[in-house]
Amino acid sequence: MERARSWLRWMGVGLWLWSLLVAGTSLPSPTPAASQDEEVTYDIDLQQFGLPPVLYLHGTTGTYTLTIPVPSGWQPEALHFDLDVPPTVREGSFTVQDVNQTLAVIPLPQG
């Protein structure tokens, strides 16, 4: 049980590092000088969504749902995150969904 809590604690620590995501109405607009060929990226932390800086997942099957709004006409291209997995974790996965459609199931590396 302590291994699971440790894993979940570290999983929460890593989720706050979000970057390369086009989303959220509270974010600044792209500068007019950017051409259509240039990538516009944002670094977003969980507090910008009204969440605590660290998400703790409790239990051996803890889950957390994070909804990131995307303004009309924009298309997210990438979501990058850092997830710290402690050495006691033997298996796990990170699932990315759009509405109710699963886009990816990423197996966690063994700690």
N, C-alpha and C positions, 0 to 999 in steps of 0.2 A: 504494500500500500504506500509506503514511504517512497519507493522508487517511482511509482506512478505520480505522486504529488511533485516530486522533484522534476520529473520529465515535463509535467504540465506547467510548472513554474517557469522552466527554461523555454518552453514553447511560447508562453505568453511574453516573455522578455523579447524574443526575436520578432514578434509580429508588429512591433511599433516602427520598424524600419521599412517604410514604404517609399518607393521612388519610381520614377518613370511611369506615372499614371496620369492620364488626363481625366479629371473628375472633380466633382464638387463645385457648388456655386459659391462657397466661401473663399475660393482660391482666386488669386489675381488673374485678370485676363491676359492672354498673350500680348506681348508688345506689338504695336503695329509694324515695327521695323522687321519683324520676322517674316520671311517669305514662306510660301507654301511648301517649299522643299526642305525647310529647316525643321528639325524636331523640336517640339516644345515639351519640356518635361517639368514635373513638379515633384518636390519632396514633401510628402504629407506625413504628419504624425497622427496618432490615434486621437489626440486631444482636439484636433480640428473637427472631428466627428462627434465631439462631446463625450468621448470615452476616456477612461483612465489611461495613463501612459503604458501600463503593462496589463495584459489580459491573462488571467489565471484560469486554467482549465482544470476542473476538479473531477476526480474519479478516474477510472481506467479508460473510460470512453467519453471524456469531456469534449464538448463541442462549443463553438462560439460562432455566431453569425454576424458578419459585418457587411452592411449594405453601403456601397459607394455610389452616390448618384452621378450620372453622366449627363451633362447638359444636352439638350436636343441638338442634333446635327453633328455632335462630336462622336468619335469612335475610339475607344481605348484600344491601344495596340499591345501594351505590355504591362505587367505587374511584377515588380521585383520586390522581394522581401528577404530578410535574414531571419533564420530560425535556429536558435541554439538548442541542440539536442544533447542532453546529458549522457554520460557513458552507460548508464543503467537501462537505457531504452533499447528494446530489442526489435520493436516494429511499430509502425504507425504510418499515417498518410495525411496529406493536406489536400483538401478537395476545393476546386474552384468551380462555382456555378454561376450561370447567368439566368435569372428568373428561376425556373425549375429544371434547367438543362445543365447537366454536368459537362464542363469544358475540359477539365483535367483532374486526374487523381495522381498526385505526386507522392511516391513512397518516401518516407523520411530515411535519411541515412542512419545506419546503426551508430549509436553513440560510442 
